[in-house]
């Protein structure tokens, strides 16, 4: 059998030249045409990184145009429609797949957190190429909630390395060809209390990590090649949570957050925009210097910020989250809570599921299934609709389609337009809290126990 990877370009011509040089029978010609058609329709994995981090190639959950082409609109497990492959995953995790060069990377952990693994899976076939034990833990803090796992942060991927992060339990850099560990750090710690959730972010030669625990809150950047600390900046938040004895209330639970930052370039300076409990910050990406902060009333922040025309769009957390726009520039310095907020939408916003931006519209879904479209220039609501279920996973955008997946296994495809329109509703056998990813016209959904590859 010939590999489709060899049946292209010069190799394809070389293969068929002897056949074409002599008289072919009708049978041979027919076989030739069938094989040519099969090769033309075969979808090859790309020679690039398609989905490098939790929120995609641009840190905004938007699928690149070349990957969005032919992405499926409908699928059915019952009818076996649109399911290219499905594989069982061992253990637990909510990390979003990272995808590149025909490989899918995701993490998993035992239910109690004793062991933490990385998966490397072939994109085309679903074959497990590597299932590697990375960390074993003896001192494990309970999750204290039924939602999180010990493998919720997503991987970060480059053309040569994959970066794996389990919060306080460890961070590692692996060779993406051999899966060998290049370096690891197990000395960057906090008490997560409710488990780790912040995913790593790659910016130039740095790996940026976020730790918002109950005892320590900071952002740090490591040299991607060596794992050495380049900078570390503590939060300067006034949490307002001290009791009469000067100790944090609820054992510091009001200081907990799960945010993944976004790097935004404004007037020549790269801002690491990071949302924590009770405050959001921007740090200079190169030095870690705190540039500005904004106070808010929420906690459990988990949504990556969005960049929109010189503004940072922030969702401040669960239970009454605010959605607001902050103007970026040279004057955006210090506490800008009263000076640089362009608009603030105080209610009706998503909580755990992150908003997405299409054109000048912000789309989001609340945990109860209420979908909203908001004008990014003014903060005014454009429309409101409802889809069924509870939503934790963040949506992704492909062209004018938004994919919303709920905890029951339903995925609603909603049109990004001036009116609410559901294009399709699709159901898998189990639910999900991991956000979707896409590559080469294929949609990848991680459910509670499986990984699905969906194709048109």
C-alpha angles and dihedrals in degrees: 000000000000121000113238087225089070095043097080139088115343093356091057092049091048091050095053101035095089090050093049093046093066134045109282123209119233089256093054092046092050091049089049093053092048092051092047090052092050092050092048092053096043112111111222125199111250127249094237143064107277104177108016102170143013094282099037137249096322098034090247103092092250117140114230114252094247091053095043093058110111093358107165121261097188137027138160132200091196092055094033088235121157096355109129093179142336127202134188116242122209120231125353142302145138098207117136115239116260110210135196143136092009096307133109120209126196139148135236137181139191114266092255095042096246093129132027125196144184124221125209111192132182108248097214101044108020091236113155105238095179136004103183130184107225108169137020117196132200099172106058128168116217116251091231090207138068096231110059130070137200089253105050102119112089126232124255118222138199131173091271109024144035119212118211123195131186098170114240091358094070152297125225142179117217132189104250092215100048102019088229117149112251096181140342138196124203097161100079102094149169137151104263091187091187097037135269120296111153114107125216121254127209119218119169106304095345135093108207119207131187126210117184103165131152093259103032134024122188147128120229137183124212130197102255093217099049107017091234119145113258097177141347124195124188121218113257093204122147097217094185090214104118120128127216090282093052094252125127113264120244090019089292095305091139088065094059122113139159102205126154112204130229124217112226127183114216123172092343098310125105112227120200097211109200130175119210135168113300094355144041125215145191120213129190103257094218101044106018092235112158106245103177143345137202125201123226138167101237139091138194091055110183108153118104111235120251128226117225125172097317094326135103114225110208132192106196103203147277130320101043100354119191122224112207144163123227122194113231125211146103091300093053096101135130121356105354097171092118102028113044106031105115095186138350125202104197102189145019093052132133118267116195099002111078124236121244130210126225116174106315095335129096114208125193144155126221121221089261094056100260108145119202136188115206130187106245092209097053108014090236119145114250098184144338130213140161136237124182128264143025116300128210102142117084119240127242129215127227114178104306095341127097119198113211116184123192135203093260095061098261120134118197119198109208125187117241097229144115092277132047110259129165109208097186145347118214130183133207127190096257139023134256144212096181115097119243126255132197139205136165095354093311127115119213121203124184112204127186092281110007145048117226129199111202124194137178 
